[in-house]
Amino acid sequence: MSFSMDKGHEFVEQTQSPEGAKAWKEQLDAYAPGASDWVVGAVFGGTYQREGIDLRTRQLLNIGALAAMGGVEPQLTGHIKTALEVAGMSQQEVGEAIAHLMPYIGIPKTLAAMRCMKAAVEG
């Protein structure tokens, strides 16, 4: 697998608002300067560039994983926004995906994910 800062930056520009990207980069770099570079190069310029699954599927996986983790509402909201605005998913598809998780992640985490859905749709 290769890593590309250029592809990573391009992906971030295509999928995130400038304000959103700035916020997470500043959080990572505040106490660990350069940590955001790893995310840009290895995750967005590496993992996301792999062949085999499309962005829609990646976002669906991210939503499921983040909803199951809980406590990561800003990230979950961001990935829901990307699913809706960039990856071509409908509100119904995302909502049903979250509802499908209910027996696996529990009602409280499902409710939290639905609040993220509301924030993504309204924000």
TITI-92247 format. One line per field, with one value per atom (N, C-alpha, C): residue number from 1; residue in three letters; atom name; x, z, y. Coordinates in nm, 2 decimals. Each point is the difference from the previous one (the first is absolute). Layout:
<sites>
pos = c(NUM | ...)
code = c(ALA | ...)
site = c(CA | ...)
X = c(X | ...)
Z = c(Z | ...)
Y = c(Y | ...)
</sites>
This chain:
<sites>
pos = c(1 | 1 | 1 | 2 | 2 | 2 | 3 | 3 | 3 | 4 | 4 | 4 | 5 | 5 | 5 | 6 | 6 | 6 | 7 | 7 | 7 | 8 | 8 | 8 | 9 | 9 | 9 | 10 | 10 | 10 | 11 | 11 | 11 | 12 | 12 | 12 | 13 | 13 | 13 | 14 | 14 | 14 | 15 | 15 | 15 | 16 | 16 | 16 | 17 | 17 | 17 | 18 | 18 | 18 | 19 | 19 | 19 | 20 | 20 | 20 | 21 | 21 | 21 | 22 | 22 | 22 | 23 | 23 | 23 | 24 | 24 | 24 | 25 | 25 | 25 | 26 | 26 | 26 | 27 | 27 | 27 | 28 | 28 | 28 | 29 | 29 | 29 | 30 | 30 | 30 | 31 | 31 | 31 | 32 | 32 | 32 | 33 | 33 | 33 | 34 | 34 | 34 | 35 | 35 | 35 | 36 | 36 | 36 | 37 | 37 | 37 | 38 | 38 | 38 | 39 | 39 | 39 | 40 | 40 | 40 | 41 | 41 | 41 | 42 | 42 | 42 | 43 | 43 | 43 | 44 | 44 | 44 | 45 | 45 | 45 | 46 | 46 | 46 | 47 | 47 | 47 | 48 | 48 | 48 | 49 | 49 | 49 | 50 | 50 | 50 | 51 | 51 | 51 | 52 | 52 | 52 | 53 | 53 | 53 | 54 | 54 | 54 | 55 | 55 | 55 | 56 | 56 | 56 | 57 | 57 | 57 | 58 | 58 | 58 | 59 | 59 | 59 | 60 | 60 | 60 | 61 | 61 | 61 | 62 | 62 | 62 | 63 | 63 | 63 | 64 | 64 | 64 | 65 | 65 | 65 | 66 | 66 | 66 | 67 | 67 | 67 | 68 | 68 | 68 | 69 | 69 | 69 | 70 | 70 | 70 | 71 | 71 | 71 | 72 | 72 | 72 | 73 | 73 | 73 | 74 | 74 | 74 | 75 | 75 | 75 | 76 | 76 | 76 | 77 | 77 | 77 | 78 | 78 | 78 | 79 | 79 | 79 | 80 | 80 | 80 | 81 | 81 | 81 | 82 | 82 | 82 | 83 | 83 | 83 | 84 | 84 | 84 | 85 | 85 | 85 | 86 | 86 | 86 | 87 | 87 | 87 | 88 | 88 | 88 | 89 | 89 | 89 | 90 | 90 | 90 | 91 | 91 | 91 | 92 | 92 | 92 | 93 | 93 | 93 | 94 | 94 | 94 | 95 | 95 | 95 | 96 | 96 | 96 | 97 | 97 | 97 | 98 | 98 | 98 | 99 | 99 | 99 | 100 | 100 | 100 | 101 | 101 | 101 | 102 | 102 | 102 | 103 | 103 | 103 | 104 | 104 | 104 | 105 | 105 | 105 | 106 | 106 | 106 | 107 | 107 | 107 | 108 | 108 | 108 | 109 | 109 | 109 | 110 | 110 | 110 | 111 | 111 | 111 | 112 | 112 | 112 | 113 | 113 | 113 | 114 | 114 | 114 | 115 | 115 | 115 | 116 | 116 | 116 | 117 | 117 | 117 | 118 | 118 | 118 | 119 | 119 | 119 | 120 | 120 | 120 | 121 | 121 | 121 | 122 | 122 | 122 | 123 | 123 | 123)
code = c(MET | MET | MET | SER | SER | SER | PHE | PHE | PHE | SER | SER | SER | MET | MET | MET | ASP | ASP | ASP | LYS | LYS | LYS | GLY | GLY | GLY | HIS | HIS | HIS | GLU | GLU | GLU | PHE | PHE | PHE | VAL | VAL | VAL | GLU | GLU | GLU | GLN | GLN | GLN | THR | THR | THR | GLN | GLN | GLN | SER | SER | SER | PRO | PRO | PRO | GLU | GLU | GLU | GLY | GLY | GLY | ALA | ALA | ALA | LYS | LYS | LYS | ALA | ALA | ALA | TRP | TRP | TRP | LYS | LYS | LYS | GLU | GLU | GLU | GLN | GLN | GLN | LEU | LEU | LEU | ASP | ASP | ASP | ALA | ALA | ALA | TYR | TYR | TYR | ALA | ALA | ALA | PRO | PRO | PRO | GLY | GLY | GLY | ALA | ALA | ALA | SER | SER | SER | ASP | ASP | ASP | TRP | TRP | TRP | VAL | VAL | VAL | VAL | VAL | VAL | GLY | GLY | GLY | ALA | ALA | ALA | VAL | VAL | VAL | PHE | PHE | PHE | GLY | GLY | GLY | GLY | GLY | GLY | THR | THR | THR | TYR | TYR | TYR | GLN | GLN | GLN | ARG | ARG | ARG | GLU | GLU | GLU | GLY | GLY | GLY | ILE | ILE | ILE | ASP | ASP | ASP | LEU | LEU | LEU | ARG | ARG | ARG | THR | THR | THR | ARG | ARG | ARG | GLN | GLN | GLN | LEU | LEU | LEU | LEU | LEU | LEU | ASN | ASN | ASN | ILE | ILE | ILE | GLY | GLY | GLY | ALA | ALA | ALA | LEU | LEU | LEU | ALA | ALA | ALA | ALA | ALA | ALA | MET | MET | MET | GLY | GLY | GLY | GLY | GLY | GLY | VAL | VAL | VAL | GLU | GLU | GLU | PRO | PRO | PRO | GLN | GLN | GLN | LEU | LEU | LEU | THR | THR | THR | GLY | GLY | GLY | HIS | HIS | HIS | ILE | ILE | ILE | LYS | LYS | LYS | THR | THR | THR | ALA | ALA | ALA | LEU | LEU | LEU | GLU | GLU | GLU | VAL | VAL | VAL | ALA | ALA | ALA | GLY | GLY | GLY | MET | MET | MET | SER | SER | SER | GLN | GLN | GLN | GLN | GLN | GLN | GLU | GLU | GLU | VAL | VAL | VAL | GLY | GLY | GLY | GLU | GLU | GLU | ALA | ALA | ALA | ILE | ILE | ILE | ALA | ALA | ALA | HIS | HIS | HIS | LEU | LEU | LEU | MET | MET | MET | PRO | PRO | PRO | TYR | TYR | TYR | ILE | ILE | ILE | GLY | GLY | GLY | ILE | ILE | ILE | PRO | PRO | PRO | LYS | LYS | LYS | THR | THR | THR | LEU | LEU | LEU | ALA | ALA | ALA | ALA | ALA | ALA | MET | MET | MET | ARG | ARG | ARG | CYS | CYS | CYS | MET | MET | MET | LYS | LYS | LYS | ALA | ALA | ALA | ALA | ALA | ALA | VAL | VAL | VAL | GLU | GLU | GLU | GLY | GLY | GLY)
site = c(N | CA | C | N | CA | C | N | CA | C | N | CA | C | N | CA | C | N | CA | C | N | CA | C | N | CA | C | N | CA | C | N | CA | C | N | CA | C | N | CA | C | N | CA | C | N | CA | C | N | CA | C | N | CA | C | N | CA | C | N | CA | C | N | CA | C | N | CA | C | N | CA | C | N | CA | C | N | CA | C | N | CA | C | N | CA | C | N | CA | C | N | CA | C | N | CA | C | N | CA | C | N | CA | C | N | CA | C | N | CA | C | N | CA | C | N | CA | C | N | CA | C | N | CA | C | N | CA | C | N | CA | C | N | CA | C | N | CA | C | N | CA | C | N | CA | C | N | CA | C | N | CA | C | N | CA | C | N | CA | C | N | CA | C | N | CA | C | N | CA | C | N | CA | C | N | CA | C | N | CA | C | N | CA | C | N | CA | C | N | CA | C | N | CA | C | N | CA | C | N | CA | C | N | CA | C | N | CA | C | N | CA | C | N | CA | C | N | CA | C | N | CA | C | N | CA | C | N | CA | C | N | CA | C | N | CA | C | N | CA | C | N | CA | C | N | CA | C | N | CA | C | N | CA | C | N | CA | C | N | CA | C | N | CA | C | N | CA | C | N | CA | C | N | CA | C | N | CA | C | N | CA | C | N | CA | C | N | CA | C | N | CA | C | N | CA | C | N | CA | C | N | CA | C | N | CA | C | N | CA | C | N | CA | C | N | CA | C | N | CA | C | N | CA | C | N | CA | C | N | CA | C | N | CA | C | N | CA | C | N | CA | C | N | CA | C | N | CA | C | N | CA | C | N | CA | C | N | CA | C | N | CA | C | N | CA | C | N | CA | C | N | CA | C | N | CA | C | N | CA | C | N | CA | C | N | CA | C | N | CA | C | N | CA | C | N | CA | C | N | CA | C | N | CA | C | N | CA | C | N | CA | C | N | CA | C | N | CA | C | N | CA | C | N | CA | C | N | CA | C)
X = c(0.08 | -0.08 | 0.09 | -0.04 | 0.07 | -0.07 | 0.07 | -0.06 | 0.03 | -0.10 | 0.03 | -0.06 | 0.08 | -0.05 | -0.08 | 0.04 | -0.08 | -0.14 | -0.01 | -0.13 | -0.08 | 0.07 | -0.07 | -0.06 | 0.08 | -0.05 | -0.12 | 0.02 | -0.11 | -0.13 | 0.01 | -0.11 | -0.07 | 0.08 | -0.05 | -0.08 | 0.06 | -0.07 | -0.13 | -0.01 | -0.12 | -0.11 | 0.04 | -0.10 | -0.02 | 0.07 | -0.01 | -0.01 | -0.07 | 0.00 | 0.14 | 0.04 | 0.13 | 0.00 | -0.11 | -0.01 | 0.01 | -0.07 | 0.01 | 0.13 | 0.07 | 0.14 | 0.09 | -0.01 | 0.09 | -0.02 | -0.13 | -0.02 | 0.07 | -0.02 | 0.06 | 0.16 | 0.05 | 0.14 | 0.06 | -0.07 | 0.05 | 0.00 | -0.11 | -0.01 | 0.12 | 0.03 | 0.11 | 0.13 | 0.02 | 0.13 | 0.03 | -0.10 | 0.02 | 0.11 | -0.01 | 0.10 | 0.09 | -0.02 | 0.08 | 0.02 | 0.08 | 0.02 | 0.03 | -0.08 | 0.02 | -0.08 | -0.08 | -0.08 | -0.11 | -0.04 | -0.11 | 0.06 | 0.13 | 0.06 | -0.01 | 0.01 | -0.01 | -0.14 | -0.11 | -0.13 | -0.02 | 0.05 | -0.02 | 0.07 | 0.13 | 0.08 | -0.04 | -0.01 | -0.03 | -0.14 | -0.09 | -0.14 | -0.07 | 0.00 | -0.07 | 0.08 | 0.14 | 0.08 | 0.05 | -0.05 | 0.04 | -0.12 | -0.05 | -0.11 | -0.12 | -0.04 | -0.11 | 0.03 | 0.12 | 0.04 | 0.00 | -0.01 | 0.00 | -0.12 | 0.03 | -0.11 | -0.08 | -0.12 | -0.08 | -0.13 | -0.01 | -0.13 | 0.00 | -0.12 | -0.02 | -0.02 | -0.01 | -0.01 | -0.13 | -0.11 | -0.13 | 0.02 | 0.06 | 0.02 | 0.09 | 0.11 | 0.09 | -0.08 | -0.08 | -0.08 | -0.10 | -0.06 | -0.09 | 0.07 | 0.12 | 0.09 | 0.04 | 0.04 | 0.04 | -0.12 | -0.12 | -0.12 | -0.02 | 0.00 | -0.02 | 0.10 | 0.13 | 0.10 | 0.00 | -0.02 | -0.01 | -0.12 | -0.12 | -0.12 | 0.02 | 0.07 | 0.02 | 0.10 | 0.10 | 0.09 | -0.06 | -0.08 | -0.06 | 0.10 | -0.04 | 0.09 | 0.08 | -0.04 | 0.08 | -0.10 | -0.09 | -0.11 | 0.04 | 0.11 | 0.04 | 0.05 | 0.07 | 0.05 | -0.12 | -0.09 | -0.12 | -0.08 | -0.02 | -0.08 | 0.07 | 0.13 | 0.08 | -0.01 | 0.01 | -0.01 | -0.14 | -0.10 | -0.14 | -0.02 | 0.06 | -0.01 | 0.07 | 0.12 | 0.07 | -0.08 | -0.07 | -0.08 | -0.11 | -0.06 | -0.12 | 0.04 | 0.11 | 0.03 | 0.10 | 0.08 | 0.11 | -0.01 | -0.04 | 0.00 | -0.13 | -0.10 | -0.12 | -0.11 | 0.02 | -0.10 | -0.12 | -0.12 | -0.12 | -0.02 | -0.08 | -0.03 | -0.06 | -0.09 | -0.06 | 0.10 | 0.09 | 0.11 | 0.08 | 0.04 | 0.08 | -0.08 | -0.12 | -0.09 | -0.03 | -0.03 | -0.02 | 0.13 | 0.11 | 0.13 | 0.02 | -0.03 | 0.01 | -0.10 | -0.13 | -0.10 | 0.04 | 0.06 | 0.04 | 0.10 | 0.08 | 0.10 | -0.06 | -0.13 | -0.06 | 0.02 | -0.03 | 0.01 | 0.15 | 0.09 | 0.14 | 0.08 | -0.04 | 0.07 | -0.09 | -0.13 | -0.08 | -0.08 | -0.10 | -0.09 | 0.07 | 0.07 | 0.07 | 0.10 | 0.08 | 0.09 | -0.07 | -0.11 | -0.08 | -0.06 | -0.05 | -0.06 | 0.11 | 0.11 | 0.11 | 0.04 | 0.00 | 0.03 | -0.11 | -0.13 | -0.11 | 0.01 | 0.05 | 0.02 | 0.11 | 0.10 | 0.11 | -0.06 | -0.09 | -0.07 | -0.08 | -0.07 | -0.07 | 0.09 | 0.11 | 0.10 | 0.06 | 0.03 | 0.05 | -0.10 | -0.12 | -0.10 | -0.04 | 0.00 | -0.04 | 0.11 | 0.13 | 0.11 | 0.07)
Z = c(0.00 | 0.00 | 0.00 | -0.07 | -0.01 | 0.07 | 0.05 | 0.06 | -0.08 | -0.01 | -0.07 | 0.07 | 0.03 | 0.07 | -0.10 | -0.13 | -0.10 | -0.02 | -0.01 | -0.01 | 0.13 | 0.11 | 0.13 | 0.01 | -0.04 | 0.01 | -0.10 | -0.12 | -0.10 | 0.06 | 0.06 | 0.06 | 0.11 | 0.08 | 0.11 | -0.06 | -0.10 | -0.07 | -0.06 | -0.05 | -0.07 | 0.10 | 0.12 | 0.09 | 0.13 | 0.03 | 0.12 | -0.02 | 0.09 | -0.01 | 0.05 | -0.04 | 0.04 | 0.16 | 0.05 | 0.15 | 0.07 | -0.05 | 0.06 | 0.00 | -0.11 | -0.02 | 0.09 | 0.01 | 0.09 | 0.14 | 0.04 | 0.14 | 0.05 | -0.08 | 0.04 | -0.01 | -0.10 | -0.01 | 0.12 | 0.04 | 0.11 | 0.13 | 0.01 | 0.12 | 0.01 | -0.11 | 0.00 | 0.02 | -0.07 | 0.00 | 0.12 | 0.08 | 0.12 | 0.10 | 0.02 | 0.10 | -0.07 | -0.13 | -0.07 | -0.14 | -0.02 | -0.13 | -0.11 | -0.11 | -0.11 | 0.00 | 0.11 | 0.00 | -0.11 | -0.03 | -0.11 | -0.13 | -0.02 | -0.13 | -0.02 | 0.11 | -0.01 | -0.04 | 0.05 | -0.04 | -0.15 | -0.04 | -0.14 | -0.09 | 0.03 | -0.09 | 0.01 | 0.12 | 0.02 | -0.02 | 0.06 | -0.01 | -0.13 | -0.02 | -0.11 | -0.13 | 0.01 | -0.12 | -0.01 | 0.09 | -0.01 | 0.00 | 0.12 | 0.02 | -0.09 | -0.01 | -0.08 | -0.15 | -0.04 | -0.14 | -0.05 | 0.09 | -0.04 | -0.09 | -0.09 | -0.08 | 0.07 | -0.05 | 0.05 | 0.06 | 0.06 | 0.05 | -0.03 | -0.03 | -0.03 | 0.12 | -0.02 | 0.11 | 0.08 | -0.07 | 0.06 | 0.10 | -0.04 | 0.09 | 0.12 | -0.03 | 0.11 | 0.10 | -0.04 | 0.09 | 0.08 | -0.06 | 0.07 | 0.11 | -0.03 | 0.10 | 0.11 | -0.04 | 0.10 | 0.10 | -0.06 | 0.08 | 0.10 | -0.05 | 0.09 | 0.11 | -0.03 | 0.10 | 0.10 | -0.05 | 0.10 | 0.08 | -0.05 | 0.08 | 0.11 | -0.04 | 0.10 | 0.11 | -0.04 | 0.10 | 0.10 | -0.04 | 0.08 | 0.05 | 0.04 | 0.05 | -0.10 | -0.13 | -0.11 | -0.09 | 0.06 | -0.07 | -0.11 | 0.03 | -0.11 | -0.12 | 0.02 | -0.12 | -0.07 | 0.08 | -0.06 | -0.08 | 0.06 | -0.08 | -0.13 | 0.01 | -0.12 | -0.11 | 0.04 | -0.09 | -0.06 | 0.08 | -0.05 | -0.11 | 0.03 | -0.10 | -0.13 | 0.01 | -0.12 | -0.07 | 0.07 | -0.06 | -0.08 | 0.06 | -0.07 | -0.11 | 0.03 | -0.10 | -0.10 | 0.02 | -0.09 | -0.06 | 0.09 | -0.04 | -0.06 | -0.01 | -0.07 | 0.07 | 0.13 | 0.08 | 0.03 | 0.01 | 0.04 | 0.15 | 0.04 | 0.15 | 0.04 | -0.08 | 0.03 | 0.02 | -0.09 | 0.01 | 0.12 | 0.04 | 0.12 | 0.12 | 0.00 | 0.12 | 0.01 | -0.10 | 0.01 | 0.04 | -0.05 | 0.04 | 0.15 | 0.06 | 0.14 | 0.07 | -0.04 | 0.06 | 0.00 | -0.11 | -0.01 | 0.11 | 0.05 | 0.10 | 0.14 | 0.02 | 0.13 | 0.08 | -0.05 | 0.08 | 0.03 | -0.08 | 0.02 | 0.09 | 0.00 | 0.08 | 0.11 | 0.00 | 0.11 | -0.03 | 0.07 | -0.02 | 0.03 | 0.12 | 0.02 | -0.11 | -0.05 | -0.10 | -0.13 | -0.03 | -0.12 | 0.01 | 0.12 | 0.02 | -0.02 | 0.05 | -0.01 | -0.15 | -0.08 | -0.14 | -0.07 | 0.04 | -0.06 | 0.02 | 0.12 | 0.03 | -0.09 | -0.03 | -0.10 | -0.14 | -0.03 | -0.13 | -0.01 | 0.11 | 0.00 | -0.02 | 0.08 | -0.01 | -0.14 | -0.07 | -0.13 | -0.10 | 0.01 | -0.09 | 0.02 | 0.12 | 0.03 | 0.00 | 0.01 | 0.01 | -0.12)
Y = c(-0.12 | 0.12 | 0.12 | 0.10 | 0.13 | 0.11 | 0.10 | 0.11 | 0.13 | 0.09 | 0.12 | 0.12 | 0.09 | 0.12 | 0.08 | 0.00 | 0.08 | -0.06 | -0.13 | -0.07 | 0.02 | 0.00 | 0.02 | 0.14 | 0.10 | 0.14 | 0.02 | -0.06 | 0.00 | -0.06 | -0.11 | -0.07 | 0.08 | 0.06 | 0.08 | 0.12 | 0.07 | 0.11 | -0.04 | -0.12 | -0.05 | -0.04 | -0.04 | -0.07 | 0.08 | 0.10 | 0.07 | 0.15 | 0.07 | 0.15 | 0.05 | 0.11 | 0.06 | 0.01 | 0.05 | 0.01 | -0.13 | -0.10 | -0.13 | -0.06 | 0.00 | -0.05 | 0.08 | 0.13 | 0.08 | -0.04 | -0.03 | -0.03 | -0.13 | -0.11 | -0.12 | 0.00 | 0.07 | 0.02 | 0.07 | 0.11 | 0.08 | -0.08 | -0.09 | -0.08 | -0.10 | -0.06 | -0.10 | 0.07 | 0.11 | 0.06 | 0.09 | 0.03 | 0.09 | -0.06 | -0.13 | -0.06 | -0.10 | -0.03 | -0.09 | 0.06 | 0.10 | 0.06 | -0.09 | 0.01 | -0.09 | -0.12 | -0.03 | -0.12 | 0.00 | 0.12 | 0.00 | -0.04 | 0.02 | -0.04 | -0.15 | -0.08 | -0.14 | -0.04 | 0.07 | -0.03 | 0.03 | 0.12 | 0.04 | -0.10 | -0.03 | -0.09 | -0.15 | -0.05 | -0.14 | -0.04 | 0.08 | -0.04 | 0.05 | 0.13 | 0.06 | -0.02 | 0.00 | -0.02 | -0.14 | -0.09 | -0.14 | -0.10 | -0.02 | -0.09 | 0.03 | 0.13 | 0.04 | -0.01 | -0.01 | -0.02 | -0.14 | -0.09 | -0.15 | -0.03 | -0.09 | -0.05 | -0.11 | -0.02 | -0.11 | 0.04 | 0.11 | 0.06 | 0.15 | 0.04 | 0.14 | 0.09 | 0.13 | 0.09 | -0.02 | -0.03 | -0.03 | -0.12 | -0.10 | -0.12 | 0.04 | 0.07 | 0.05 | 0.08 | 0.09 | 0.08 | -0.08 | -0.10 | -0.09 | -0.07 | -0.05 | -0.07 | 0.10 | 0.12 | 0.10 | 0.03 | 0.02 | 0.03 | -0.11 | -0.13 | -0.11 | -0.01 | 0.02 | -0.02 | 0.12 | 0.12 | 0.11 | 0.00 | -0.04 | -0.02 | -0.10 | -0.11 | -0.11 | 0.05 | 0.08 | 0.05 | 0.09 | 0.09 | 0.10 | 0.10 | 0.12 | 0.10 | 0.07 | -0.02 | 0.06 | 0.08 | 0.07 | 0.06 | 0.10 | 0.08 | 0.09 | -0.07 | -0.11 | -0.08 | -0.07 | -0.06 | -0.06 | 0.09 | 0.12 | 0.10 | 0.04 | 0.01 | 0.04 | -0.11 | -0.13 | -0.11 | -0.01 | 0.03 | 0.00 | 0.11 | 0.11 | 0.11 | -0.04 | -0.06 | -0.04 | -0.11 | -0.09 | -0.10 | 0.06 | 0.11 | 0.06 | 0.10 | 0.07 | 0.11 | -0.04 | -0.10 | -0.03 | -0.14 | -0.10 | -0.14 | -0.04 | 0.08 | -0.03 | -0.08 | -0.01 | -0.07 | 0.09 | -0.06 | 0.08 | 0.00 | 0.09 | 0.01 | -0.13 | -0.06 | -0.12 | -0.12 | 0.00 | -0.11 | 0.01 | 0.12 | 0.02 | -0.03 | 0.05 | -0.02 | -0.15 | -0.07 | -0.15 | -0.07 | 0.04 | -0.06 | 0.01 | 0.12 | 0.02 | -0.08 | 0.00 | -0.08 | -0.15 | -0.05 | -0.14 | -0.03 | 0.10 | -0.03 | -0.02 | 0.04 | 0.00 | -0.13 | -0.11 | -0.13 | -0.03 | 0.06 | -0.03 | 0.09 | 0.13 | 0.10 | 0.06 | -0.04 | 0.05 | 0.13 | 0.02 | 0.11 | 0.14 | 0.01 | 0.13 | 0.04 | -0.09 | 0.04 | 0.03 | -0.07 | 0.02 | 0.14 | 0.04 | 0.13 | 0.11 | -0.03 | 0.10 | 0.02 | -0.11 | 0.00 | 0.08 | -0.02 | 0.07 | 0.15 | 0.04 | 0.14 | 0.06 | -0.09 | 0.04 | 0.02 | -0.09 | 0.01 | 0.13 | 0.03 | 0.13 | 0.12 | 0.00 | 0.11 | 0.01 | -0.12 | 0.00 | 0.06 | -0.04 | 0.05 | 0.14 | 0.05 | 0.13 | 0.10 | -0.05 | 0.09 | 0.03)
</sites>
